[in-house]
Amino acid sequence: MYRIEREYCKCDCFDFKEKIKKNGIRQLTPSRRYCVGYVVSGLKTLSNKDCPVHSFRYRHTRISSKKLRKRVVQKNGECNVCPSNVAKRRRRYLQDIFTTLVDVQWRWTLLVFAMSFITSWLIFALIWWIISFTHGDLEPPHLPDRQEESSWTPCIINIFSFTSCFLFSVETQHTIGYGSRHTTEECPEAIFIMCIQSITGVMIQAFMVGIVFAKLSRPKKRTQTLLFSRNACLCLRDGEMCLLFRVGDMRKSHIIEAHVRAQLIRKRVTREGEVLPFFQYELDVGYDIGEDRIFFIWPMTIVHKINENSPLYDLSAHDLLREKFEIVVILEGVIESTGMTTQARSSYLPNEILWGYRFEPLVTFNKNSGQYAVDYSLFNNTYQVNTPLYSARDLERLNSQESTPEREGEEVEPVSAEQPLPVSQVTPLTPMTPLSPLTPMSPTSAGGAGGAGVAGVSAGNMGGGSCALDLQGCSSAHCDNNTDATATQPLLQSHNDV
């Protein structure tokens, strides 16, 4: 059960975090932070089974680790899709044998490489042996050591047995030409087979060399040096809610014509009641105005503005804890050294999106070398910023009240990153209840004690820990005199319904 104290709220969530501290999860300080279940429940007393943290499907424990792996695209870019029950699957793979050999593992490619040559040697060795046997070259009086005595002209000089035919097959196919064995004009079929084997040997060499070269130079390996941030961030930028993620390239050879795409995959129900379990929504990252094409010389932060056209328009901090979706990000471009097109992929689950965080800068200028230095140790680092807990739709409605004040003599200040909204002064956003004016609050730095303001919700921290919400408590001394302290509980309870 939860018990509310004057300075902070202590609940079983903190005991839960202390238990998993040995696994590398950062412990939160109860004196400065509140439980997520405490805030979103509107100061209600809940049992553990009703707590949004304890009943959260992405609770970061070993028991729920299997649920974290349910994703369409893995973090390394591999698609987690396995086709099954495909009709005539083997035949279809053999019809495209070149692509099949390029895609299979190296041991199978090398096995096919060796077996193709050995098989061709044995087949033509058998043909040479049949020619020599039918012509009578393998009879004892016609062997090479007695050919001068019997004046016998064989089809192939110096052929004693099948072993000699095998050696002659290898020498002919690879144009080794030791000079001890060669064909004569006695057998036209031998001359024809020699031409056929020479052409076949060239074709096999060209085919296998092409497979090995394509396997070595395929652009899939180039994606190993293209990096995506471990987490995505959701914060305010220029007064708008934005989804941020970072991409980087380790190599000095750049990606030409690099552009980024992002898609959101989640369930959708049509008007007719049809359920589409994996519907793909396109996330605009600047395609229409060309911002998706980047000059990729150092790590870039890709921004998706959450507006009325975004599928995340109604997503709030509370909804982020319960939503089931996946954001797939794709980076495409041309490799500068080879001219081949490559594609790198990654994905983010709701527990990998940090609410109220931004990425730390990692590009600095080195005066000694006169170059810009990129510190990749800061590639995944984030810092906390003041971010309201509302969805982009609710935030836009609150900002629109600046031009239409509700009460005479009172004005509603716009919501910005510099002046966050205190949770204790938010009224429910319902059609029947007008918006109450927001009392101006002085912003404080994240982590300070006694200040007022929302620092942010972290839906899965950098280490993949449990969800937490940072709230610097707003005491009655810091609140406006017009605010009734006794009305805080029903206001937050109504805000939870939003």
Buried (B, 14 or more C-beta within 10 A) or exposed (E): EBEEEEEBBBBBBBEBBEEBEEEEBEEBEBEBBBBBBBBBBBBBEBEBEEBBBBBBEBBBEEEEEEEBEEBBBEBEBEEEEEEEEEEEEEEEBEEEEEEBBBBBEEEEBEEBBEEBBEEBBBEBBBBBBEBBBEBEBBEEEBBBEEBEEEEBBBBBBBBEEBEBBBBBBBBBBBEEEEEEBBBEEBBEEBBEBBEEBBEBBEEBBEBBEEBBEEBEEBBBEBBEEBBBBBBBBBBBBEEBBBBBBBBBBEEEEBBEEBBBBBBBBBEBEEEEEEEEEEBBBEBBBBBEEEBBBBEBBEBBBBBBBBBEEBBBBEBBBBBBBEBEBBBBBBBBBBBEEEEEBBBBBBBBBBBBBBBBBBBEEBEEEEEEEEEEEBEEEBBBBBEBBBBBBBBBBBBBEBBEBEEEEEEEEEEBBBBBBEBBBBBBBBBBBEEEEEBBBBBEBEBBEBEEEEBBBBBBBBBBBBEBBBBBBBBBBBEEEBBEEEBEEEEBBEBBBBBBEB
